[in-house]
Every structure is written in C-alpha cells, then in structure tokens.
C-alpha cells in the first residue's frame, strides 16, 4: 500500500472532511482540524532558480524522485516546475531553455499556520499532488503532500492523545451532576472579520470546554467541526465579524452565530457543495472551498439558516447529547 492508498484508508469517502456524505466523526477527522499544516509539512523543500536550465530541473526531479519543485528567486516563490512542464520542454527540444520559460507562474499555495483540513480542501479542489507552503509574509517554508498528511496523522494517533484527554477531564461530568428544572451554560466568542490568523481559535476553545464539562469526545468533535466551519464563514464573509453563542443544556448543545451583513441572497444555492462567494484573497489563502455549510449540516442534528441581504445572517446548529433524543425528534 502506497501513501495515497493509506490516505484513502484514513479518509474514507464518507468522512465529513470529504466532498461525499459524512459518517461517524473519528479522532482522525478531528486531527484534520487540530493539526497545523506546519506540523506535517516537509521542511527545506528542494527549490530551483528560474534562470537555471530545464535540463537542471530534469536532473533535480530525477535525483530527488519528486514530481515538481518550487521556483524561487530572491527568497520569493515565483513559480513551480513540474513533470508536465518538462514534457513540454522535451517535446520542443528545449532542455537548454531557462526554467522561467516553461514554469507555471499561477501558483496555488497554503499557509503554514492553517489547519490541515484547508490543505485537504485545496487538494480536493485542484487535484494537484503537492502544495507549496508559505508563511504570513509569503516566504516559502515547506511543501505538503497527501503523504505528509498521512504520516502526520499516524504520528498523532500513536501518541494516544485521546486516551489522555479523556482521563484528564473525566472527573467533572457537569452534564450529569447538575440537577435543575432547566440548566443552561452560555459561552460566547467574538470573531473578527478577515482575521485568518486567529480563525479556528474559538472552535478550539469550545471543544476543550466541552471536554472539561464531561461531554463525550464524539460530541466535542462534532461541535468543534461545526463551530470551526461557522467561525471561518464569519472570518471570510462578514463585514464586521460576529458572535458565536453556545448554549449547553443537559439534553443538547445549541451553537448560534450572528453577524450584521452582508447576508446570503440565495440560501439554497449557498448549501450547494462547492458554491462559494469568498473573496479572491480568501481563496488564495486556501479558504472558501464552498463546503462549510454542508459540513455543518453533516455534523449537526439540526441546522437553521436565516439570512437577509444587507442585514445579516443567523445560523443555528443543534447537537443532541443523547442519540435517542435525536431519533425521537426526527420521528415527530
């Protein structure tokens, strides 16, 4: 089994992080949201100058047994050279030509501090085999492949993090210990528009809080992923950011987001997988693949989306703490 097959084993087609129907949320799914691209990428990538010859590029790819390499000039990535580019040069008998003549200049890259899920979304959308990784200043800091993701996830699983997490927070069980006619714990998180660096922090804090309150890892994962996608939507699409409000009760968890615009003109179209109104800047940074609302719908037991163009959007996601609650509601 090669690395590509292994990744398919780890991310079967019915997982929430794919473009297909999602199934049970596992620790692997959660790691795609927890791990940063910098945690799994290959550092010190093999690079080449645009002034070198195509023959030099051929030699580099052959020696390193890679399918492509970033083209770098003055510490900045100016393109990518691939096997396809080499084939074009060979067909034109132009191996002595400079690399800049054949390289691809429209480079698709991802940010080092973004979650691995954003790299997976980009892989799914573009079908490329490897992605350059840049820092916040646009400097090349690594390369990520599906094989890198596979190895990173497997290493994290070997650390047995989940067992330690459950052991650490087992004592509280707040959901079971508090008795009252109606008990609600409210958590609030403010999300800034355009703040891609902090994007994902609120959902991470929520997941940690739920575990400390005694929620099962499965419930925490579902809430964390749903909240992450909603949080990123606030970062990308809202004018002034928004609020994530979480109401925790003994029977269910209600996650709501509020913003004051611009709103969604066609909610049905927004639910279509792959549809996105993200800005060019957001797409260049690896966000806005058009799967956010669909992933939320797959994680939540119920989802309601109310939006008025020019006014704002109110998103409600409910997750039941006991499976029988969800089944009984759906039968009515």
C-alpha positions in Angstrom: 0.0 0.0 0.0 1.5 3.4 -1.0 0.9 6.7 0.7 -2.0 7.6 -1.5 -3.8 4.4 -0.7 -3.0 4.9 3.0 -4.6 8.3 3.0 -7.7 6.9 1.4 -7.8 4.4 4.2 -7.5 7.1 6.8 -10.0 9.4 5.0 -12.7 7.1 3.6 -15.2 8.7 1.2 -18.0 9.1 3.8 -16.0 11.3 6.1 -17.2 14.8 6.8 -14.0 16.4 5.6 -14.5 15.0 2.1 -16.9 16.1 -0.6 -19.1 13.0 -0.1 -21.6 12.0 2.6 -20.1 12.1 6.0 -20.3 9.4 8.6 -19.2 8.9 12.2 -16.7 11.6 13.3 -13.5 9.9 14.4 -10.3 11.1 16.0 -8.8 11.2 12.6 -11.4 13.6 11.3 -10.7 15.8 14.4 -7.0 15.8 13.7 -7.5 17.3 10.3 -8.9 20.4 12.2 -6.4 20.3 15.0 -3.1 19.8 13.2 -1.5 22.8 11.5 0.0 22.4 8.1 3.4 23.3 9.6 3.1 20.3 11.9 3.0 17.8 9.0 4.7 19.6 6.0 8.1 18.7 4.7 10.6 21.5 5.5 13.6 22.6 3.5 11.9 21.9 0.1 14.1 21.3 -2.9 14.0 24.5 -5.0 15.4 25.8 -8.2 16.1 29.2 -9.8 14.2 30.5 -12.8 17.5 31.2 -14.5 18.6 27.6 -14.4 18.0 25.3 -17.4 15.2 22.8 -17.9 17.9 20.2 -18.0 18.8 21.2 -14.4 15.1 20.8 -13.5 15.0 17.4 -15.0 18.1 16.4 -13.1 16.6 17.7 -9.8 13.3 15.9 -10.1 15.0 12.7 -11.2 17.6 12.7 -8.3 15.0 13.7 -5.6 12.3 11.4 -7.1 9.7 14.2 -6.9 7.1 15.3 -9.4 7.6 19.1 -9.1 9.6 21.8 -7.3 9.1 25.4 -6.4 11.0 28.0 -8.4 12.5 30.6 -6.1 14.2 34.0 -6.7 15.4 36.4 -4.0 13.7 34.2 -1.3 10.4 34.5 -3.1 8.5 31.8 -4.9 7.9 32.9 -8.5 6.6 29.7 -9.9 6.5 25.9 -9.9 8.2 23.5 -12.3 6.5 20.1 -12.9 6.9 16.9 -14.9 4.3 18.2 -17.3 6.4 21.3 -17.9 9.4 19.1 -18.6 7.4 17.1 -21.1 6.6 20.3 -23.0 10.3 21.3 -23.0 11.3 17.8 -24.2 8.7 17.9 -27.0 10.2 21.2 -28.1 13.8 20.0 -27.7 14.3 22.9 -25.3 16.1 21.4 -22.4 18.7 24.3 -22.6 16.0 26.9 -22.2 15.6 28.7 -18.9 13.1 27.4 -16.4 11.2 30.7 -16.4 10.2 29.9 -20.0 8.2 26.8 -19.0 7.4 27.1 -15.3 3.8 27.6 -14.1 3.5 31.1 -12.6 0.0 30.8 -11.2 1.0 29.0 -8.0 -1.6 27.5 -5.6 -0.2 27.6 -2.1 -1.4 27.2 1.5 -0.4 28.9 4.7 1.8 27.2 7.3 -0.5 28.1 10.3 -3.7 27.0 8.7 -5.4 23.7 9.8 -4.6 20.6 7.7 -8.3 20.5 6.6 -7.6 23.6 4.5 -4.9 21.7 2.6 -7.2 18.8 2.1 -9.9 21.0 0.7 -7.3 22.5 -1.7 -6.1 19.1 -2.8 -9.7 18.0 -3.5 -10.5 21.2 -5.5 -7.3 21.4 -7.5 -6.3 17.8 -7.9 -2.6 18.7 -7.6 -0.1 16.3 -6.0 1.8 18.8 -3.8 1.3 22.3 -2.4 3.9 24.9 -1.6 3.5 26.2 2.0 4.2 29.9 2.7 4.3 31.9 5.9 2.4 35.1 6.6 5.0 37.1 4.7 4.7 35.0 1.6 8.0 33.2 2.1 8.3 29.6 1.1 8.7 27.4 4.2 7.8 23.9 3.1 5.9 21.5 0.8 2.9 19.4 1.8 1.7 16.3 0.1 -1.1 13.8 0.9 1.7 11.5 2.1 2.9 14.1 4.6 -0.7 14.4 6.0 -0.9 10.6 6.3 2.4 10.4 8.3 1.4 13.4 10.5 -2.0 11.9 11.4 -0.5 8.5 12.1 2.2 10.0 14.4 -0.5 11.9 16.3 -2.6 8.8 16.7 0.4 6.9 18.1 0.7 9.5 20.9 -2.6 8.2 22.2 -3.8 11.7 22.8 -7.4 10.9 23.1 -7.0 8.5 26.0 -5.0 11.0 27.9 -7.6 13.7 27.2 -10.5 11.5 28.5 -8.5 10.6 31.6 -7.7 14.3 32.4 -11.3 15.5 32.3 -13.2 12.5 33.5 -13.8 13.9 37.0 -16.2 16.8 36.3 -19.2 15.3 34.4 -21.1 18.6 34.7 -23.9 17.4 32.4 -24.7 14.5 34.8 -24.1 16.2 38.2 -26.2 19.4 37.9 -29.9 18.8 38.7 -32.5 21.5 38.0 -35.7 22.1 36.0 -33.7 24.0 33.4 -29.9 24.5 33.4 -28.1 26.4 30.7 -24.5 27.3 30.5 -23.8 30.1 28.0 -20.4 30.5 26.2 -19.7 33.4 23.9 -16.9 34.0 21.4 -16.2 37.1 19.3 -14.8 36.5 15.8 -13.1 39.3 13.8 -13.7 39.7 10.1 -10.7 38.9 7.9 -8.6 37.6 10.9 -7.4 34.4 9.2 -4.5 34.1 11.7 -6.9 33.7 14.7 -9.5 31.8 12.7 -10.3 28.5 14.4 -9.4 29.6 17.9 -13.0 30.0 19.1 -14.0 26.5 17.9 -10.9 25.0 19.5 -11.7 26.7 22.9 -15.3 25.4 22.6 -14.2 21.8 22.1 -11.8 22.0 25.0 -14.5 23.5 27.2 -17.0 20.7 26.3 -14.5 18.0 27.2 -13.8 19.6 30.5 -17.5 19.7 31.2 -17.8 16.0 30.6 -19.0 15.8 27.0 -18.0 12.7 25.1 -15.2 13.0 22.6 -17.6 12.3 19.8 -19.9 15.2 20.8 -16.9 17.5 21.3 -15.7 16.6 17.8 -19.0 17.3 16.1 -19.4 20.6 17.9 -15.8 21.6 17.2 -16.0 20.9 13.5 -19.4 22.6 13.1 -18.2 25.6 15.1 -15.0 25.8 13.1 -16.8 26.0 9.7 -19.2 28.6 11.1 -16.3 30.6 12.5 -14.4 30.6 9.2 -17.6 31.8 7.5 -17.7 34.8 9.8 -14.0 35.5 9.1 -14.5 35.3 5.3 -17.9 36.6 4.7 -19.0 39.0 7.5 -18.5 42.8 7.3 -17.5 43.3 10.9 -17.1 39.8 12.3 -19.7 38.2 14.5 -20.5 36.3 17.6 -20.6 32.6 18.4 -23.1 31.8 21.2 -23.2 28.3 22.7 -26.0 27.2 25.0 -25.2 24.0 26.8 -28.0 22.1 28.5 -28.3 18.5 29.9 -30.1 17.4 26.7 -28.4 19.3 23.9 -25.9 21.9 22.7 -27.2 24.9 20.6 -24.5 26.7 18.7 -25.5 30.0 17.1 -23.6 32.6 15.1 -24.7 36.2 14.4 -23.4 38.8 12.1 -24.7 42.1 10.6 -24.0 41.5 6.9 -23.8 41.2 4.0 -26.3 38.3 4.2 -26.9 35.5 1.8 -29.1 36.2 -1.3 -29.8 32.6 -2.1 -29.6 30.2 0.9 -30.4 27.2 -1.2 -27.5 27.9 -3.6 -25.2 28.6 -0.6 -25.9 25.0 0.6 -24.7 23.6 -2.7 -21.3 21.8 -2.3 -18.5 23.8 -4.0 -20.5 27.0 -4.2 -18.6 30.0 -2.7 -18.7 33.8 -2.7 -15.4 34.0 -0.9 -13.1 36.8 -1.9 -10.1 36.2 -4.1 -7.9 36.9 -1.1 -9.6 34.2 0.9 -9.3 31.7 -1.9 -5.6 32.5 -2.4 -5.1 31.7 1.3 -6.8 28.3 0.9 -10.2 29.2 2.4 -13.6 29.4 0.7 -13.9 25.9 -0.9 -17.6 26.0 -0.6 -18.0 23.0 1.8 -18.5 24.9 5.1 -22.3 24.9 5.4 -22.5 21.3 4.0 -20.0 20.1 6.6 -22.0 21.9 9.4 -25.2 20.1 8.2 -23.4 16.8 8.4 -22.2 17.3 11.9 -25.3 18.8 13.5 -28.6 17.0 14.3 -30.4 20.1 13.0 -29.4 23.3 11.3 -31.4 26.5 10.6 -30.1 29.4 8.5 -31.8 32.7 8.3 -30.2 35.5 6.2 -31.3 38.8 4.8 -29.1 40.6 2.2 -27.6 43.8 3.6 -28.8 43.0 7.2 -27.0 39.8 8.4 -27.1 36.1 9.0 -28.3 34.0 11.9 -27.1 30.3 11.9 -28.4 27.8 14.4 -26.9 24.3 14.9 -28.2 21.8 17.5 -26.5 18.7 18.6 -28.2 16.3 21.0 -26.2 14.8 23.8 -28.2 11.5 23.8 -28.8 9.7 20.5 -32.4 8.8 21.5 -33.3 12.5 21.7 -32.3 13.0 18.1 -34.2 9.9 16.9 -37.4 10.8 18.8 -37.3 14.4 17.4 -36.9 13.1 13.8 -39.9 10.8 14.2 -42.3 13.6 15.1 
